[in-house]
Amino acid sequence: DVKVTQSSRYLVKRTGEKVFLECVQDMDHENMFWYRQDPGLGLRLIYFSYDVKMKEKGDIPEGYSVSREKKERFSLILESASTNQTSMYLCASLSLGLAPQSSYEQYFGPGTRLTVT
Amino acid sequence: AQKITQTQPGMFVQEKEAVTLDCTYDTSDQSYGLFWYKQPSSGEMIFLIYQGSYDEQNATEGRYSLNFQKARKSANLVISASQLGDSAMYFCAMIPHGGNEKLTFGTGTRLTIIP
């Protein structure tokens, strides 16, 4: 019953390391999202993608990049990890019907708790 | 740009009472969708309910209903007959339809059900 998987549940990295967070969905969804979740701040959108090789900046893209070479996989990259990137990272995928509509399909991955020391 | 506002950082409710979690949004899009999610202490995000902006009737899913007031741009979640297992963080989210569909979340409300 796999829907959205993330490569790691827990990750510890050192400052300056390059970090890859992988997200894979098996539902053929067009839209995929990367969020970080911090106490009191809710879920903040880092990047999203609505098609293969397409990406859009979210609200807090600084320090991150993404890659979507295949429809099912959306990777988040921290080029040079810093301590302020310690957070819970959540991936989501979504498919909406044609607007106006009431149909959708949306799932989250289990999250990756990243600690940068 | 779209924005979601949840003004209640925390709420305490007696078991079996109904509870309303507030959500207001700001968007210039004419067509959009509104979601509510539950996040228990285990961390997973659980979808609860969805409302399309053109849906004439308020969405309901079991004990959950969405009080959608389009003119006021509000989409409050109502949980009837609350249970101890309802204790969790609750997030409201919105996505515009068509074009680049950016799913934006509010800051959440922590609901605690008191026995």
HADDOCK unambig.tbl for C-alpha pairs under 7 A between the chains (distance, minus, plus):
assign (segid A and resid 40 and name CA) (segid B and resid 107 and name CA) 6.41 0.50 0.50
assign (segid A and resid 41 and name CA) (segid B and resid 107 and name CA) 5.21 0.50 0.50
assign (segid A and resid 42 and name CA) (segid B and resid 105 and name CA) 6.96 0.50 0.50
assign (segid A and resid 42 and name CA) (segid B and resid 106 and name CA) 6.13 0.50 0.50
assign (segid A and resid 42 and name CA) (segid B and resid 107 and name CA) 3.84 0.50 0.50
assign (segid A and resid 42 and name CA) (segid B and resid 108 and name CA) 5.79 0.50 0.50
assign (segid A and resid 43 and name CA) (segid B and resid 105 and name CA) 5.86 0.50 0.50
assign (segid A and resid 43 and name CA) (segid B and resid 107 and name CA) 6.78 0.50 0.50
assign (segid A and resid 45 and name CA) (segid B and resid 104 and name CA) 6.95 0.50 0.50
assign (segid A and resid 50 and name CA) (segid B and resid 100 and name CA) 6.59 0.50 0.50
assign (segid A and resid 99 and name CA) (segid B and resid 31 and name CA) 6.85 0.50 0.50
assign (segid A and resid 99 and name CA) (segid B and resid 97 and name CA) 5.84 0.50 0.50
assign (segid A and resid 99 and name CA) (segid B and resid 98 and name CA) 6.73 0.50 0.50
assign (segid A and resid 100 and name CA) (segid B and resid 31 and name CA) 6.29 0.50 0.50
assign (segid A and resid 100 and name CA) (segid B and resid 54 and name CA) 6.15 0.50 0.50
assign (segid A and resid 101 and name CA) (segid B and resid 52 and name CA) 6.34 0.50 0.50
assign (segid A and resid 102 and name CA) (segid B and resid 51 and name CA) 6.86 0.50 0.50
assign (segid A and resid 102 and name CA) (segid B and resid 52 and name CA) 5.30 0.50 0.50
assign (segid A and resid 108 and name CA) (segid B and resid 45 and name CA) 6.20 0.50 0.50
assign (segid A and resid 110 and name CA) (segid B and resid 44 and name CA) 5.59 0.50 0.50
